Amino acid sequence: MFSRLGRWCFHNRGKVALIWVGALILCGALSNVIGTAFNTQFSLPDVESRRGFDILDQYFADSGAGGEGGTIVFRAEQGVTDPKVQQAMTAFLDEASKIEGTRRRAPSRSPHRAPRPGRSPTPRSASRATSRWRRRRRSARS
């Protein structure tokens, strides 16, 4: 069945192209007739998350707890404890705190922080396990 259809399409390429163009025009016309109402308004039905957003708006509208947040991260080759870096960070944060709706908090220690200079980025247990694995591998080669 498909082989016959394929042969017919091959031999009647012009007709096939016109059929496709007509189908595209027909689909465009149908989409305009059926649904022209386009809405960018987002609303949730009566679900828990909607009630949560309503509570945030009702009690915490002025506190900036509307679900949006951000973190500013600094990185410097000489370390963030360097006085020049500290001065630049303080100036930047003072300027950023002037933006309406932002708050300045004390820095938090992230569990994903970079290791201190001279320290291994992996936990000691992992580095010990790696060392044991390397010793076993070397002894197996011998």
PyRosetta script that sets phi, psi and omega in degrees:
from pyrosetta import init, pose_from_sequence

init()
pose = pose_from_sequence("MFSRLGRWCFHNRGKVALIWVGALILCGALSNVIGTAFNTQFSLPDVESRRGFDILDQYFADSGAGGEGGTIVFRAEQGVTDPKVQQAMTAFLDEASKIEGTRRRAPSRSPHRAPRPGRSPTPRSASRATSRWRRRRRSARS")
pose.set_psi(1, -49.2)
pose.set_omega(1, -179.7)
pose.set_phi(2, -70.0)
pose.set_psi(2, -29.0)
pose.set_omega(2, 178.9)
pose.set_phi(3, -67.1)
pose.set_psi(3, -37.7)
pose.set_omega(3, 177.2)
pose.set_phi(4, -66.5)
pose.set_psi(4, -42.4)
pose.set_omega(4, 179.1)
pose.set_phi(5, -63.3)
pose.set_psi(5, -41.6)
pose.set_omega(5, 178.5)
pose.set_phi(6, -62.8)
pose.set_psi(6, -43.3)
pose.set_omega(6, 177.7)
pose.set_phi(7, -62.9)
pose.set_psi(7, -43.7)
pose.set_omega(7, 179.9)
pose.set_phi(8, -61.9)
pose.set_psi(8, -44.5)
pose.set_omega(8, 179.3)
pose.set_phi(9, -61.8)
pose.set_psi(9, -38.7)
pose.set_omega(9, 179.9)
pose.set_phi(10, -65.9)
pose.set_psi(10, -42.7)
pose.set_omega(10, -177.7)
pose.set_phi(11, -77.2)
pose.set_psi(11, -19.5)
pose.set_omega(11, -178.6)
pose.set_phi(12, -122.3)
pose.set_psi(12, 52.4)
pose.set_omega(12, -176.3)
pose.set_phi(13, -59.0)
pose.set_psi(13, -40.1)
pose.set_omega(13, -179.5)
pose.set_phi(14, -63.5)
pose.set_psi(14, -44.8)
pose.set_omega(14, 178.7)
pose.set_phi(15, -63.2)
pose.set_psi(15, -40.8)
pose.set_omega(15, -179.7)
pose.set_phi(16, -63.4)
pose.set_psi(16, -42.8)
pose.set_omega(16, 179.0)
pose.set_phi(17, -62.1)
pose.set_psi(17, -43.5)
pose.set_omega(17, 178.4)
pose.set_phi(18, -64.7)
pose.set_psi(18, -37.7)
pose.set_omega(18, 177.5)
pose.set_phi(19, -63.3)
pose.set_psi(19, -42.7)
pose.set_omega(19, 178.7)
pose.set_phi(20, -64.6)
pose.set_psi(20, -43.6)
pose.set_omega(20, 178.5)
pose.set_phi(21, -61.4)
pose.set_psi(21, -44.1)
pose.set_omega(21, 177.9)
pose.set_phi(22, -62.8)
pose.set_psi(22, -40.2)
pose.set_omega(22, 178.9)
pose.set_phi(23, -64.6)
pose.set_psi(23, -39.9)
pose.set_omega(23, 178.2)
pose.set_phi(24, -65.4)
pose.set_psi(24, -43.0)
pose.set_omega(24, 178.4)
pose.set_phi(25, -63.6)
pose.set_psi(25, -42.5)
pose.set_omega(25, 179.0)
pose.set_phi(26, -63.1)
pose.set_psi(26, -43.1)
pose.set_omega(26, 178.5)
pose.set_phi(27, -64.2)
pose.set_psi(27, -41.0)
pose.set_omega(27, 177.3)
pose.set_phi(28, -62.7)
pose.set_psi(28, -43.1)
pose.set_omega(28, 178.9)
pose.set_phi(29, -65.2)
pose.set_psi(29, -41.7)
pose.set_omega(29, 178.8)
pose.set_phi(30, -64.1)
pose.set_psi(30, -39.5)
pose.set_omega(30, 179.8)
pose.set_phi(31, -66.8)
pose.set_psi(31, -33.4)
pose.set_omega(31, 176.5)
pose.set_phi(32, -70.0)
pose.set_psi(32, -36.6)
pose.set_omega(32, -179.1)
pose.set_phi(33, -74.6)
pose.set_psi(33, -43.4)
pose.set_omega(33, -173.7)
pose.set_phi(34, -73.7)
pose.set_psi(34, -51.0)
pose.set_omega(34, -172.8)
pose.set_phi(35, -142.9)
pose.set_psi(35, 95.8)
pose.set_omega(35, 177.1)
pose.set_phi(36, -101.8)
pose.set_psi(36, -5.1)
pose.set_omega(36, -178.2)
pose.set_phi(37, -78.3)
pose.set_psi(37, 111.2)
pose.set_omega(37, 177.7)
pose.set_phi(38, -112.2)
pose.set_psi(38, 128.2)
pose.set_omega(38, -174.4)
pose.set_phi(39, -129.8)
pose.set_psi(39, 129.3)
pose.set_omega(39, 176.7)
pose.set_phi(40, -101.4)
pose.set_psi(40, 4.2)
pose.set_omega(40, 179.2)
pose.set_phi(41, -76.0)
pose.set_psi(41, 125.7)
pose.set_omega(41, 179.7)
pose.set_phi(42, -103.1)
pose.set_psi(42, 128.5)
pose.set_omega(42, 175.6)
pose.set_phi(43, -144.7)
pose.set_psi(43, 140.0)
pose.set_omega(43, 179.4)
pose.set_phi(44, -95.3)
pose.set_psi(44, 146.5)
pose.set_omega(44, 173.5)
pose.set_phi(45, -70.0)
pose.set_psi(45, -177.2)
pose.set_omega(45, -177.4)
pose.set_phi(46, -75.1)
pose.set_psi(46, 82.1)
pose.set_omega(46, 179.7)
pose.set_phi(47, -125.0)
pose.set_psi(47, 170.9)
pose.set_omega(47, -176.8)
pose.set_phi(48, -59.2)
pose.set_psi(48, -42.4)
pose.set_omega(48, -178.2)
pose.set_phi(49, -64.4)
pose.set_psi(49, -35.7)
pose.set_omega(49, 177.3)
pose.set_phi(50, -64.7)
pose.set_psi(50, -43.4)
pose.set_omega(50, 177.9)
pose.set_phi(51, -63.9)
pose.set_psi(51, -36.0)
pose.set_omega(51, 176.8)
pose.set_phi(52, -63.1)
pose.set_psi(52, -44.0)
pose.set_omega(52, 177.0)
pose.set_phi(53, -63.2)
pose.set_psi(53, -38.4)
pose.set_omega(53, 177.9)
pose.set_phi(54, -63.3)
pose.set_psi(54, -41.5)
pose.set_omega(54, 178.4)
pose.set_phi(55, -64.4)
pose.set_psi(55, -43.3)
pose.set_omega(55, 177.8)
pose.set_phi(56, -59.5)
pose.set_psi(56, -44.2)
pose.set_omega(56, 179.4)
pose.set_phi(57, -65.6)
pose.set_psi(57, -38.8)
pose.set_omega(57, -176.2)
pose.set_phi(58, -70.7)
pose.set_psi(58, -47.4)
pose.set_omega(58, -171.8)
pose.set_phi(59, -100.1)
pose.set_psi(59, -23.5)
pose.set_omega(59, -173.5)
pose.set_phi(60, -127.2)
pose.set_psi(60, 29.7)
pose.set_omega(60, -175.8)
pose.set_phi(61, -62.8)
pose.set_psi(61, -36.0)
pose.set_omega(61, -176.4)
pose.set_phi(62, -89.2)
pose.set_psi(62, -8.5)
pose.set_omega(62, -174.2)
pose.set_phi(63, -91.4)
pose.set_psi(63, -6.4)
pose.set_omega(63, -179.2)
pose.set_phi(64, 79.4)
pose.set_psi(64, 18.0)
pose.set_omega(64, -179.3)
pose.set_phi(65, -92.6)
pose.set_psi(65, 32.7)
pose.set_omega(65, -176.9)
pose.set_phi(66, -82.2)
pose.set_psi(66, 14.4)
pose.set_omega(66, 177.5)
pose.set_phi(67, 98.3)
pose.set_psi(67, -3.6)
pose.set_omega(67, 178.0)
pose.set_phi(68, -105.1)
pose.set_psi(68, 138.2)
pose.set_omega(68, 179.9)
pose.set_phi(69, -157.8)
pose.set_psi(69, 175.3)
pose.set_omega(69, 179.6)
pose.set_phi(70, -165.2)
pose.set_psi(70, 165.3)
pose.set_omega(70, -179.7)
pose.set_phi(71, -134.2)
pose.set_psi(71, 136.4)
pose.set_omega(71, 175.9)
pose.set_phi(72, -104.8)
pose.set_psi(72, 125.8)
pose.set_omega(72, -177.9)
pose.set_phi(73, -117.1)
pose.set_psi(73, 135.1)
pose.set_omega(73, 178.2)
pose.set_phi(74, -113.1)
pose.set_psi(74, 144.7)
pose.set_omega(74, 175.8)
pose.set_phi(75, -140.0)
pose.set_psi(75, 131.9)
pose.set_omega(75, 178.5)
pose.set_phi(76, -140.0)
pose.set_psi(76, 142.2)
pose.set_omega(76, -179.4)
pose.set_phi(77, -59.9)
pose.set_psi(77, -39.4)
pose.set_omega(77, -177.9)
pose.set_phi(78, -85.2)
pose.set_psi(78, 0.8)
pose.set_omega(78, 179.2)
pose.set_phi(79, 95.6)
pose.set_psi(79, 153.3)
pose.set_omega(79, -176.9)
pose.set_phi(80, -81.4)
pose.set_psi(80, -3.5)
pose.set_omega(80, 177.5)
pose.set_phi(81, -89.3)
pose.set_psi(81, -5.5)
pose.set_omega(81, 177.4)
pose.set_phi(82, -63.2)
pose.set_psi(82, 136.9)
pose.set_omega(82, -176.9)
pose.set_phi(83, -58.0)
pose.set_psi(83, -37.9)
pose.set_omega(83, 179.5)
pose.set_phi(84, -66.2)
pose.set_psi(84, -41.0)
pose.set_omega(84, 179.2)
pose.set_phi(85, -66.8)
pose.set_psi(85, -43.1)
pose.set_omega(85, 178.7)
pose.set_phi(86, -58.8)
pose.set_psi(86, -42.2)
pose.set_omega(86, 179.8)
pose.set_phi(87, -64.2)
pose.set_psi(87, -43.9)
pose.set_omega(87, 179.3)
pose.set_phi(88, -65.6)
pose.set_psi(88, -40.7)
pose.set_omega(88, 179.6)
pose.set_phi(89, -65.6)
pose.set_psi(89, -42.7)
pose.set_omega(89, -179.6)
pose.set_phi(90, -63.4)
pose.set_psi(90, -42.5)
pose.set_omega(90, 178.8)
pose.set_phi(91, -63.3)
pose.set_psi(91, -42.6)
pose.set_omega(91, 179.9)
pose.set_phi(92, -64.5)
pose.set_psi(92, -45.7)
pose.set_omega(92, -178.1)
pose.set_phi(93, -68.0)
pose.set_psi(93, -35.1)
pose.set_omega(93, 175.2)
pose.set_phi(94, -62.5)
pose.set_psi(94, -40.8)
pose.set_omega(94, 178.8)
pose.set_phi(95, -67.9)
pose.set_psi(95, -41.3)
pose.set_omega(95, -179.4)
pose.set_phi(96, -67.5)
pose.set_psi(96, -32.4)
pose.set_omega(96, -178.5)
pose.set_phi(97, -71.9)
pose.set_psi(97, -12.3)
pose.set_omega(97, 176.7)
pose.set_phi(98, -76.9)
pose.set_psi(98, -15.3)
pose.set_omega(98, 179.0)
pose.set_phi(99, -70.6)
pose.set_psi(99, 132.4)
pose.set_omega(99, -177.1)
pose.set_phi(100, -62.2)
pose.set_psi(100, 132.8)
pose.set_omega(100, 176.6)
pose.set_phi(101, 90.6)
pose.set_psi(101, 0.2)
pose.set_omega(101, 178.1)
pose.set_phi(102, -101.7)
pose.set_psi(102, 152.7)
pose.set_omega(102, 177.2)
pose.set_phi(103, -130.0)
pose.set_psi(103, 152.7)
pose.set_omega(103, 177.9)
pose.set_phi(104, -107.9)
pose.set_psi(104, 125.6)
pose.set_omega(104, 179.4)
pose.set_phi(105, -116.0)
pose.set_psi(105, 163.1)
pose.set_omega(105, 176.0)
pose.set_phi(106, -66.6)
pose.set_psi(106, 148.7)
pose.set_omega(106, -179.8)
pose.set_phi(107, -63.9)
pose.set_psi(107, 144.9)
pose.set_omega(107, 177.9)
pose.set_phi(108, -109.7)
pose.set_psi(108, 153.9)
pose.set_omega(108, 178.3)
pose.set_phi(109, -93.3)
pose.set_psi(109, 114.3)
pose.set_omega(109, -178.1)
pose.set_phi(110, -81.3)
pose.set_psi(110, 143.7)
pose.set_omega(110, 174.4)
pose.set_phi(111, -68.2)
pose.set_psi(111, -12.0)
pose.set_omega(111, -179.1)
pose.set_phi(112, -104.1)
pose.set_psi(112, 23.8)
pose.set_omega(112, -177.6)
pose.set_phi(113, -69.8)
pose.set_psi(113, 158.2)
pose.set_omega(113, 179.9)
pose.set_phi(114, -72.9)
pose.set_psi(114, 149.3)
pose.set_omega(114, 179.4)
pose.set_phi(115, -69.7)
pose.set_psi(115, 154.3)
pose.set_omega(115, 175.8)
pose.set_phi(116, -68.2)
pose.set_psi(116, 154.4)
pose.set_omega(116, -179.6)
pose.set_phi(117, -56.3)
pose.set_psi(117, 135.9)
pose.set_omega(117, 179.0)
pose.set_phi(118, 86.5)
pose.set_psi(118, -0.3)
pose.set_omega(118, -178.5)
pose.set_phi(119, -108.9)
pose.set_psi(119, 153.1)
pose.set_omega(119, 178.5)
pose.set_phi(120, -78.9)
pose.set_psi(120, 138.9)
pose.set_omega(120, 178.5)
pose.set_phi(121, -73.7)
pose.set_psi(121, -13.8)
pose.set_omega(121, -179.9)
pose.set_phi(122, -98.5)
pose.set_psi(122, 152.9)
pose.set_omega(122, 176.2)
pose.set_phi(123, -61.2)
pose.set_psi(123, 154.6)
pose.set_omega(123, -176.6)
pose.set_phi(124, -60.5)
pose.set_psi(124, -39.1)
pose.set_omega(124, -179.3)
pose.set_phi(125, -61.5)
pose.set_psi(125, -38.1)
pose.set_omega(125, 179.4)
pose.set_phi(126, -69.3)
pose.set_psi(126, -39.3)
pose.set_omega(126, -179.5)
pose.set_phi(127, -69.8)
pose.set_psi(127, -34.4)
pose.set_omega(127, 175.7)
pose.set_phi(128, -65.5)
pose.set_psi(128, -42.3)
pose.set_omega(128, 179.4)
pose.set_phi(129, -63.0)
pose.set_psi(129, -39.7)
pose.set_omega(129, 178.2)
pose.set_phi(130, -64.2)
pose.set_psi(130, -40.5)
pose.set_omega(130, 179.1)
pose.set_phi(131, -63.9)
pose.set_psi(131, -43.6)
pose.set_omega(131, 177.9)
pose.set_phi(132, -60.7)
pose.set_psi(132, -42.5)
pose.set_omega(132, -179.5)
pose.set_phi(133, -61.9)
pose.set_psi(133, -42.0)
pose.set_omega(133, 180.0)
pose.set_phi(134, -65.2)
pose.set_psi(134, -41.0)
pose.set_omega(134, 179.1)
pose.set_phi(135, -62.8)
pose.set_psi(135, -43.3)
pose.set_omega(135, 179.6)
pose.set_phi(136, -64.0)
pose.set_psi(136, -39.3)
pose.set_omega(136, -178.9)
pose.set_phi(137, -65.5)
pose.set_psi(137, -41.6)
pose.set_omega(137, 179.1)
pose.set_phi(138, -65.4)
pose.set_psi(138, -41.5)
pose.set_omega(138, -179.2)
pose.set_phi(139, -69.2)
pose.set_psi(139, -30.3)
pose.set_omega(139, 178.6)
pose.set_phi(140, -70.8)
pose.set_psi(140, -30.1)
pose.set_omega(140, 178.7)
pose.set_phi(141, -71.7)
pose.set_psi(141, -31.6)
pose.set_omega(141, -175.1)
pose.set_phi(142, -70.1)
pose.dump_pdb("model.pdb")
